[in-house]
Amino acid sequence: MSGASSQIHIGRRLQQHFSELGPQERRVADFILAHLEDLAVYSAADLSRLSGVSKATVTRLFKRLGFDDFKAVKAHARQLRHYGVPLASGADALGDAVERFRRHAEREQDNLRQCLEGLTPVLFDEVVSALDEAPTLAVIGYRNSYPIALHLRQQLLQARSGVRLLPAPNQSLAEELVELDPQALIVLIGFRRRPRLFETLIETLAKREQRVLLIGDPTTAKYDDRVTWRLECSLETVSAFDSYASPMSLVSLLANATLHRRLAQGRARIGEVMELYQELDELAL
């Protein structure tokens, strides 16, 4: 399978070729489209049995789609989910709502538990000390990481000064990085489906010996040797779209711990902010 074709989502390939498929192949295609989320756990025999066609038909369909064999299909499905491609099953809308709520709650709890289990007291104290003591905090997050970065900046800004969100809208990053204090802490939010710039940014910050706190999902493990600290949050859900409940909870934990390290200054700053809210009549308090 060529590099170009390997990047095309299998669901999209099925849609592109559906009109060319025979009746038996369409039965397999319909089943796969209805169970995309589970494709990585099925065997070729499972697909044959569940769609009511022969294994030869299943094999023929995957060959038509550009896969060498079913192992390549499973690897493709796993890779899509690993990098955050939404894979929705047609069965997602079916079933008892209460059961779906239960499964959702369990998955969210698992994500948060995994995140907290990765936080040793020593690691947590080092990170919070850096958030408290760095002369400048530069928070960076692209695409789906941007809301997390924005929220972290908003929380920390109430407890301390010198918290910046980079880059400024529609601006490049170079001008911002060149003037950073060497002791500044870069808080880099990097959840999956990151832009290509992300890896280059990691390399550049490492060369500049800049301290970096990286917050991301398990796919960021490959950057361990190039950042100062890395905190990991799982985004897994029972359906297609990722959940950011775990990273948002981590933001709350870090911001509150930072505030308590500088409680007197933090309280005074919060009081000043509240006075300005009232003076500017910005919020409906």
N, C-alpha and C positions, 0 to 999 in steps of 0.2 A: 504494500500500500504506500503510495507516494506521500511525502511530507505534507503537501498541500491538501490532499484529500483526507489525510488523517485528522486534520483540524476541523472537519465538518461534522457537526453533531449528528449522531446516528438517526435521531428523530427527523432531522432535516433531510437526511439522505433518503429515508423512507418516503417522505412526502414528495421529494423530487422525482422518485422513480415509481411511485404508486401506480400511475396509469399504465406503466409497462409490465406490471406484475400479472401473473396468472392467478386464477381463483384460489389455488392452494397457498401460493406465496402471500396473497393478500390476507389470508386468515392468520398467518404468522405475523405479518406486518401490523394488522389490527391489534393482535394480542400484545406485541411489543410496545406499540404506541400507548396502549392502556396501562402498561406496567413498566414504564421506562425507569422509574426509581429503583425497581427491584431487579433490573436486568443483570447486574453484576453477580447476583446470587443464584441465578438459574443456570442449569446445564442445558446442553443441546437436547438431551433426552427430555428434560422438563418442558422445553418449548414445544417439542414435537408432541408430547402427550397432552399438554394443556391447550394447544391450538388445534389438535386433532389432525395433524398431517404427519408425513414421514420425516425421518431425520434427514433423508436426502433432500427434501424440499427446504428444510431449514438451512442446510449447508449451501444449497444452490442460491438461496436468497442472500446469504451473507457474502458469498462470492460476487454476486451481482452488485452488492453495495461497496465492494472494494476491500473486503477483509480476507486475509489469507485463510483463517480458520476461526473457530468459536473462541479460542483463547485470546485472539486479537480483539474480538468483540468485547469480551469481559474486561480486558485491560483498558480498552477505550472507555467503557462505562465507568470503571473505577477512576480513571484519570479525570473524566468530566466532573464527577462528584467531588473528587479531591480538590480540584481547583474552583469549586463553587458554582459550576454550571447548574442552573435550576432544572431538575429532572422531576417532572410531575407525573404521577400515575393517574390514569383515568379513574381508578378506584378511590382516589383521595376524597372525592365528594360523597362517597357511599359510606354506609355504616352508621352506627349509633353515635350521636353527638357526644354523649357522656363519656363513651370510650375514647373518642378522639381527644376530649379535654384531658382525660387521665393520662393518655400517652404523651400529649404535649407537655403537661406538667412534669412528668417523669423525665422527659428529655431535657427540659430546661434545668431541672435540679441536677441531672447528671453533668451537664455542661458547667454549671457553677461549682459543683463539687470538684470536678477535675481541675478547674482553674485554681481553686483555693488549695487543693492538695499539692499543687506545684509551687506554692508560696511558702518557703521556709521562713521562720522568724528572722534569720540572719539576712536573707535576700530582701525581705520586706523592709527591714530596718534600713538597709543600705539604700534602697530605692527611695523611701520616704525622706531620709536624710538628704539625699541629692535634690529631691524636689523642694525641700525646705531651704537648703543652703546655697544652691547655685545662684550666681548673680543674675543670670537670665535664663528663662525657660523658653525654648522655641519648640512649639508643637506643630507637627506636620502630619497631614493625613489626606490622601487622595481618594477620589471616587467614593466607594461605600465606607471608607475609613474616615472621611471628612466629618460626618456628624459626631463620631466619637471624639475626634480631635477638638472640634468646636466645643463640645460639652465639657471636656477636660479643661480646656482653657478657661471657660466661663466659671467653672467651679474653683479652680486654683486662683483665678484673678481676684476672687473675693477674700482670699486669705493672704495674698502676697502681691507685691508689685513685680514688674519685669516679666510678665507672661505674654508671649507673642504667638500669634497664629501665622505660620508661613506656608506659602508665599502670600503676599497681598493679592486680592482678586485680579485676575488677568495679567499678573506680573510673573517674571521669571524668578528663579530661586537664587541665582548666583549673587545678585546684588545684596540679598538678605544674608547669605552665609558669609560673605567676605568681611562683614563688619561685626560678626558675632565675637563676643569675648571668648578667649580660648577655654575659659572655665565654664562657659555656658553648657547647659544640659539640653540636648536635642531629645525630645520625646517624639518618637516616630511611630505612628499608628499604621500598621500594615496588614490588613486582612485580605484574604484571597481575592483573586481577580485584580491584582495590582497592576498599575501601568508599567511599561518597560523602564521608565525612568527610575523606578524604585531601586532596582539592583545597582544601577550606576550611582545613585545617591548613597547607598550603603557603602560602596567602595570608596567614594569620594570622602565621606565623613571618616572612614577608617584611616585613610591616608593623611587626613588632617589631624588625626589623633583626637577627634572630638568625642566627648562622652555622649553615648547614645543609650537611651532606654527604648527598647523596641517592644511594642505591645501588638501581638498578632495571633493568628491561628497556628496550628501545628506545621503548616507549610513554611513557616519562618525559621524552623529549627536549623536550616542550612546556613543561617547568618550568625549562629552562636559565636563563632570565632572572630566576628568583625564588629560586634556591639559590646557595650559594657554590661548591660543587663537585658534579659529578655523575659517577658511575662506572656504566658500562653493562655488563650481562651478558645474553647471549641465553639463552633457556630452551628452544630448539627441540629436538624429538626426532623420531625416525622414526615415531612413532605419536601417540596422543592426549594423553597426560599430559606436562606440562612436566618438565624436569630441572633440579634446583637444584645440580648438581655444580659448575657454573661460579661461582655466587655463594659457595658454600662454600669453593672454592679461593681466591677473592678474599679472603674473611674470613681464611683462613690466612696469606695473603701480607701483609695489612695488620697483623694481630696480631703476626706475627713481626718485621716491620719496626719496629713500635712498641716491642717488647721490646728490640731491638738498639739503638734510640736511647737507651734508659735502662737499659743492660745491668746496671750495678752495682746500681741500685735494684730492677730487675726480678728479678735473681737473689736478692737479699735477701728480697723479698716472696714469691717462690716458695718459698724455704726456710721462711719463717714459715708459709705455708699448709700445707706438707708436715708440719711439726711439729704443727699443729692437726689435720690428718687423723689422725695417729697418736694424739694425745691423746684425740680424740673417737671414735677407732676407727670412722671413717666409711667408709673404703674398704678393700677387700681388695687390699693392695699387694703 
